[in-house]
């Protein structure tokens, strides 16, 4: 699509006036998630401007990972809590999420194994987390509660029963076609729980539309407006927004500058060919790693002139969950790499290098700059920040991105990326050949297009934009229970 026909922005950056509005009404925020905030990045990083500039107190409730493990004290403004969940319930909750919800929500129903006892435990764990969060007092009325992802959606109904809470949720994974959820034994319960939220966020219009159409299928009496993206049912009103997760662009640019010398040494250290193709993936079947390897093999079969002139480097991140299915997939990936290397080995050259070690942000920033091409080939992916990190690190305005059409990020990066069908080896092989052959100016044009998008949709804008929408949605709480200033400022 020509640049003059680009789609309108998906998210409006916040102005100083937005901060002033938030300052009046966000003294307390409760965050509920499966994992804790981790060491850096993500939601916790996105909330730092809220804490620093608005003085907001963040109470974070996580099933796993209570706080930042290498710090004696939590960051200023943050308090972390781990609900006390019996081990057997936690394990069954994990299985319900991993073995059933994860493949179901990615549309891979053949891999979704439902177990009624696991789902019962899933429900109980959500109730425990909700109860725990309600037991912690807040300094504001109303209080904004922000739920994250598919492991805690059943907490919303219990929390919504308490007066003075604005419940909202961001859905980080895909939402599949309506029939996938409609045919699920827990589909109606899941959607009903989500409608307890005042606001639900998705990464793409496709996911949001799928959700709204699912509501229409499961609840015929609900008033669903797909154009306005809202649902009215009984006395509840739920709005849906499309807000793709942003990136801390300045952080990745800083990491790129710091690690430039390391990037320049990577080729010598690993004895790489002149052209480097990179894949950075959690080794999970949704990431399409085996399908990507099939594309690499097809490229080797059909482009003999490139033999010995490139290396494909597969960085294998640890799986999200431990368990037999993931382990089997990782074994299959490593076996396939060994087979392809044996088939095309020539005078000591092997086409694929597997990096099976943890790479921190500094290491990744170096690899992103050393790679001429990055391939993201997810079969289905909520967003995929790897693609955005690569773009942010390319200060030289070079490099090419091959991106699966099934990633959420493809909606934002389609102007510069080479989009592929993740299940087509021929499509992937053709894209690799094109990426390696692009002229310098064409690579610069494509990369600049993507850098404008990634640099514009900043991580803090994503968080503050969602919180602003949630606060505005709070007008639908009975006004009689709210301070006059709150409702007046939002008119």
C-alpha positions in Angstrom: 0.0 0.0 0.0 1.4 3.4 -0.9 2.4 5.6 2.1 -0.2 8.2 1.1 -2.9 5.6 1.9 -1.7 4.6 5.3 -4.4 3.7 7.9 -5.2 6.3 10.5 -3.4 6.0 13.9 -4.6 3.3 16.2 -3.8 5.3 19.4 -3.7 9.0 20.3 -0.7 10.0 22.3 -1.5 11.7 25.6 -1.1 15.4 26.0 -0.2 17.4 29.1 -3.9 18.0 29.7 -4.5 14.3 29.8 -1.9 14.0 32.6 -3.6 16.8 34.5 -7.0 15.0 34.2 -5.4 11.8 35.4 -3.7 13.6 38.3 -7.1 14.4 39.8 -8.5 11.0 39.8 -5.8 8.3 40.0 -4.3 8.2 43.4 -4.5 4.4 43.5 -4.3 1.7 40.9 -4.6 -2.1 41.5 -3.0 -4.3 38.9 -3.8 -8.0 38.7 -1.8 -10.5 36.6 -0.5 -14.0 36.5 3.2 -13.0 36.5 4.9 -10.3 38.5 6.4 -7.3 36.7 9.8 -8.9 36.0 13.1 -7.1 35.9 12.3 -4.6 33.2 9.9 -3.6 30.4 6.3 -4.5 30.0 3.4 -3.1 32.0 5.5 -2.1 35.1 7.7 0.0 32.9 4.7 1.6 31.2 3.3 2.6 34.6 6.4 4.4 35.8 5.3 7.8 34.4 2.0 7.5 36.2 3.8 6.8 39.5 6.4 9.5 39.1 4.3 12.3 37.6 1.0 11.7 39.2 2.0 10.2 42.6 -0.2 7.1 41.9 0.2 4.2 44.3 0.2 0.8 42.5 -0.8 -2.3 44.3 0.3 -5.3 42.2 -1.3 -8.7 42.7 0.4 -11.6 40.9 -0.1 -15.4 41.1 3.6 -15.9 40.4 6.6 -13.6 40.9 5.8 -11.3 43.7 8.3 -8.6 43.1 11.5 -7.7 41.4 13.8 -10.5 42.6 17.1 -8.5 42.7 15.8 -5.6 44.7 15.5 -5.4 48.5 12.8 -2.8 48.3 10.1 -2.4 45.6 10.3 0.6 43.4 8.8 3.8 44.9 5.1 3.8 44.5 4.8 0.0 43.9 3.6 -2.6 46.4 3.6 -6.3 45.4 1.4 -9.1 46.8 1.3 -12.9 46.2 -2.1 -14.4 47.1 -1.7 -17.6 49.1 -2.8 -20.3 46.7 -2.6 -24.0 47.6 0.0 -25.8 45.4 -2.5 -28.2 44.0 -4.8 -25.4 42.9 -2.0 -23.4 41.4 -0.8 -26.4 39.4 -4.3 -27.2 38.1 -4.8 -23.5 37.2 -1.6 -23.6 35.3 -2.7 -26.7 33.4 -6.1 -25.1 32.5 -4.3 -22.0 31.2 -1.5 -23.9 29.4 -3.3 -27.0 28.1 -6.7 -25.5 27.2 -7.0 -21.7 27.1 -3.7 -21.0 25.4 -4.3 -23.2 22.3 -8.0 -22.4 22.3 -7.5 -18.6 22.2 -4.9 -19.1 19.4 -7.6 -21.0 17.4 -5.7 -24.3 17.7 -8.6 -26.3 18.9 -7.0 -29.7 18.1 -4.4 -28.9 20.8 -6.9 -27.7 23.4 -7.4 -30.3 26.1 -10.3 -29.5 28.5 -10.4 -30.9 32.0 -13.3 -30.0 34.2 -11.3 -30.3 37.5 -8.6 -28.1 36.1 -11.2 -25.5 35.2 -12.8 -25.7 38.6 -9.4 -24.9 40.1 -8.9 -22.1 37.5 -12.1 -20.6 38.8 -11.1 -21.0 42.5 -7.7 -19.4 41.9 -9.3 -16.4 40.2 -11.6 -16.0 43.2 -8.7 -16.1 45.6 -6.9 -13.4 43.7 -10.0 -11.2 43.5 -10.6 -11.7 47.2 -7.0 -10.9 48.1 -7.1 -7.7 46.0 -10.3 -6.6 47.7 -8.8 -7.0 51.1 -6.2 -4.3 50.5 -7.6 -0.9 51.1 -7.0 1.9 48.6 -6.7 5.7 49.0 -9.3 6.6 46.4 -12.9 6.3 45.5 -13.5 5.1 42.9 -10.4 2.8 42.6 -9.2 1.6 39.2 -8.5 -2.2 38.9 -6.5 -3.3 35.9 -6.6 -7.0 35.0 -4.1 -8.5 32.6 -4.5 -11.4 30.2 -6.2 -14.7 30.0 -5.1 -16.3 33.3 -7.3 -14.0 35.5 -10.5 -13.1 33.7 -12.8 -14.8 36.2 -11.7 -12.3 38.9 -13.7 -9.6 37.3 -17.2 -10.6 38.3 -16.4 -10.9 42.0 -14.6 -7.6 42.0 -17.3 -5.8 40.1 -19.8 -6.6 42.9 -18.0 -4.2 45.3 -19.0 -0.5 45.0 -16.5 2.0 44.0 -14.3 -0.1 41.8 -13.8 0.5 38.1 -12.8 -2.9 36.6 -10.9 -3.0 33.3 -8.9 -5.7 31.4 -6.3 -5.8 28.7 -6.3 -9.0 26.7 -2.8 -9.7 25.5 -3.4 -12.9 23.5 -5.6 -13.3 20.4 -9.3 -13.6 20.4 -10.3 -16.3 17.9 -13.3 -16.5 15.5 -16.6 -16.6 17.4 -17.3 -20.3 16.8 -14.2 -21.3 18.6 -15.4 -19.8 21.9 -19.1 -20.6 21.2 -18.3 -24.3 21.0 -16.2 -24.3 24.1 -17.7 -25.7 27.3 -16.5 -22.6 29.2 -17.1 -20.1 26.5 -20.2 -18.5 27.9 -18.7 -18.3 31.4 -15.5 -16.7 30.1 -17.4 -14.0 28.0 -19.8 -13.4 30.8 -16.9 -12.7 33.1 -15.3 -10.3 30.7 -18.5 -8.3 30.4 -18.0 -7.4 34.1 -15.3 -5.0 32.9 -16.0 -1.4 32.1 -13.3 -1.5 29.4 -11.6 -4.4 27.5 -8.5 -3.7 25.4 -7.2 -5.7 22.5 -4.1 -5.4 20.3 -5.9 -5.5 16.9 -9.3 -4.7 15.4 -9.6 -8.3 14.3 -9.5 -9.5 17.9 -11.9 -6.8 19.1 -14.4 -7.6 16.3 -14.1 -11.3 17.0 -14.9 -10.7 20.7 -17.9 -8.5 19.9 -19.3 -11.1 17.5 -18.8 -13.8 20.1 -20.9 -11.8 22.5 -23.7 -11.5 19.9 -23.6 -15.3 19.4 -23.6 -16.2 23.1 -25.9 -13.5 24.4 -28.6 -12.7 21.7 -30.4 -10.3 24.1 -27.3 -8.1 24.5 -27.1 -4.9 22.6 -23.8 -5.2 20.7 -22.7 -2.2 18.6 -19.6 -3.4 16.6 -19.1 0.1 15.0 -19.1 1.9 18.4 -17.4 -1.2 20.0 -19.6 -1.4 23.0 -21.9 -3.9 24.7 -25.0 -3.1 26.8 -26.5 -6.0 28.7 -28.9 -5.8 31.6 -27.5 -2.8 33.6 -23.9 -3.2 32.5 -22.1 -1.3 29.8 -18.7 -2.6 28.4 -16.6 -0.7 26.0 -13.9 -2.3 23.8 -10.8 -0.5 22.5 -8.0 -1.4 20.1 -4.7 -0.3 21.6 -1.6 -2.3 20.5 1.1 -2.5 23.1 3.8 0.1 22.7 7.5 -0.2 23.2 10.0 1.8 25.3 11.6 3.2 22.1 14.2 5.3 23.8 15.4 2.4 26.0 16.0 0.2 23.0 17.8 3.0 21.1 20.0 3.5 24.1 20.7 -0.3 24.3 21.5 -0.3 20.6 24.1 2.5 21.0 25.7 0.9 24.1 25.9 -2.5 22.5 27.1 -1.4 19.0 30.7 -2.7 19.6 29.3 -6.1 20.8 27.2 -6.3 17.6 30.2 -5.6 15.4 32.1 -8.5 17.2 29.3 -11.1 16.9 30.2 -12.1 13.3 33.8 -12.9 14.3 32.8 -14.5 17.6 30.4 -17.0 15.9 32.2 -17.2 12.6 29.2 -16.1 10.7 28.9 -15.5 7.0 28.4 -12.0 5.5 24.6 -12.2 5.6 22.9 -13.0 8.9 19.2 -14.0 9.3 17.9 -14.0 12.8 15.0 -15.7 14.6 14.3 -14.9 18.3 11.5 -17.1 19.6 10.0 -18.7 22.6 10.0 -22.3 21.5 6.3 -22.8 21.5 4.1 -24.2 18.7 2.3 -20.9 18.3 5.5 -19.3 17.2 5.8 -21.2 14.0 9.5 -22.2 14.4 9.2 -25.5 12.6 7.3 -23.8 9.8 10.1 -21.2 9.6 12.7 -23.9 9.4 10.7 -25.5 6.5 11.0 -22.1 4.8 14.7 -21.9 5.4 15.1 -25.4 3.9 13.1 -24.4 0.8 15.3 -21.4 0.4 18.4 -23.6 0.5 16.8 -26.0 -2.0 15.9 -23.3 -4.5 18.6 -20.6 -4.1 21.9 -22.6 -4.4 23.8 -19.4 -5.1 23.3 -18.4 -1.5 24.9 -21.5 0.0 27.8 -20.6 2.3 26.9 -16.9 2.0 24.6 -16.6 4.9 23.8 -18.1 8.3 20.4 -18.4 10.0 20.7 -17.9 13.8 17.8 -19.3 15.9 17.8 -17.9 19.4 15.8 -20.3 21.5 14.1 -18.7 24.5 12.7 -20.8 27.3 9.1 -21.8 27.0 6.5 -19.9 29.0 5.5 -23.0 30.9 7.3 -26.2 31.6 5.7 -29.4 30.6 5.8 -32.3 28.1 4.1 -30.7 25.1 6.6 -27.7 25.1 9.5 -30.1 25.7 8.5 -32.2 22.8 8.2 -29.2 20.5 11.7 -28.0 21.5 13.1 -31.4 20.8 11.5 -31.4 17.4 13.0 -28.0 16.6 16.5 -29.0 17.6 16.2 -32.2 15.7 15.0 -30.4 12.6 17.9 -28.0 12.8 20.4 -30.9 13.1 18.8 -32.6 10.0 18.9 -29.5 7.9 22.5 -28.8 8.9 23.5 -32.3 8.0 21.8 -32.1 4.6 23.4 -28.9 3.5 26.7 -29.0 5.3 29.6 -28.0 3.0 33.3 -27.8 3.9 32.5 -27.1 7.5 29.7 -24.6 6.8 26.3 -25.3 8.3 23.4 -23.0 7.5 21.8 -22.9 11.0 23.3 -21.9 14.3 21.1 -22.6 17.4 21.7 -20.3 20.4 20.3 -22.1 23.4 21.1 -19.6 26.2 19.4 -16.8 27.9 20.0 -13.5 26.2 19.3 -10.3 28.2 18.3 -7.0 26.6 21.9 -6.0 26.0 22.6 -9.3 24.1 19.4 -8.9 22.1 20.2 -5.3 21.1 23.6 -6.6 19.8 22.0 -9.4 17.8 19.3 -7.2 16.4 22.0 -4.9 14.9 24.2 -7.8 13.7 21.3 -9.3 11.7 20.6 -8.3 8.2 17.1 -9.9 8.4 14.8 -10.8 11.3 12.1 -13.5 10.7 9.0 -13.6 12.9 6.8 -16.5 11.7 4.2 -16.9 14.4 1.2 -19.2 13.5 -0.8 -16.9 15.7 0.5 -14.2 18.0 -1.2 -11.6 20.1 1.3 -8.9 19.1 5.0 -9.9 19.1 7.3 -7.3 20.6 10.4 -9.0 19.1 9.6 -7.4 15.8 9.3 -3.9 17.4 12.5 -4.3 19.4 14.4 -5.1 16.1 13.0 -2.0 14.5 13.8 0.2 17.5 17.5 -1.0 17.5 18.1 -0.2 13.8 19.7 3.2 14.3 21.4 2.6 10.9 18.0 2.5 9.2 19.0 -0.8 7.6 17.9 -4.4 8.1 14.8 -6.2 6.9 11.8 -7.6 8.7 10.0 -10.7 7.5 6.7 -10.9 9.5 3.9 -13.4 9.6 0.5 -12.0 8.7 -0.8 -13.8 11.8 1.1 -11.6 14.3 -0.8 -8.7 15.9 2.2 -6.4 15.0 1.6 -6.9 11.3 -1.3 -4.4 11.5 1.2 -1.7 12.5 4.2 -2.7 10.6 2.7 -3.7 7.2 4.2 -0.6 5.5 7.7 -1.8 5.9 7.8 -5.5 6.7 7.7 -8.3 4.1 4.5 -10.1 5.1 4.3 -13.9 4.7 1.9 -16.8 5.2 3.6 -18.6 8.2 2.5 -22.0 6.9 3.9 -21.6 3.3 7.6 -22.6 2.9 7.6 -21.2 -0.6 6.3 -17.8 0.6 8.9 -17.7 3.4 11.7 -18.7 1.0 10.7 -16.0 -1.5 10.6 -13.4 1.2 14.1 -14.4 2.4 15.4 -14.0 -1.1 13.8 -10.6 -1.5 15.0 -9.4 1.9 18.6 -10.4 1.2 18.5 -8.6 -2.2 16.9 -5.3 -1.2 18.8 -2.2 -2.1 20.1 0.1 0.6 17.6 2.8 -0.1 14.7 0.4 -0.2 15.7 -1.0 3.1 16.0 2.5 4.5 12.5 3.5 3.2 10.9 0.4 4.8 12.8 0.7 8.1 12.0 4.4 8.5 8.3 3.6 7.9 8.3 1.1 10.7 10.5 3.2 13.0 8.0 6.1 12.8 5.2 3.8 13.9 7.2 2.1 16.7 8.6 5.4 17.9 5.2 7.1 17.9 3.3 4.4 19.8 5.4 4.6 23.0 4.9 2.2 25.9 3.9 4.9 28.4 1.3 6.3 25.9 -0.2 2.8 25.7 -0.6 2.5 29.5 -1.8 6.1 30.1 -4.2 5.9 27.1 -5.8 2.8 28.4 -6.1 4.2 31.9 -7.6 7.4 30.6 -10.2 5.4 28.7 -10.9 3.3 31.8 -11.5 6.4 33.9 -13.8 7.9 31.4 -15.7 4.6 31.3 -16.1 5.0 35.1 -18.9 7.5 34.4 -21.1 4.5 34.0 -20.8 3.8 37.7 -23.9 5.3 39.5 -23.1 9.0 39.7 -24.8 9.3 43.1 -21.8 7.4 44.6 -19.1 9.6 43.1 -17.5 12.8 44.2 -18.9 15.8 42.3 -15.5 16.8 40.9 -15.0 13.4 39.3 -18.1 13.4 37.2 -17.9 17.1 36.5 -14.4 17.0 35.0 -15.3 14.3 32.6 -18.4 15.9 31.0 
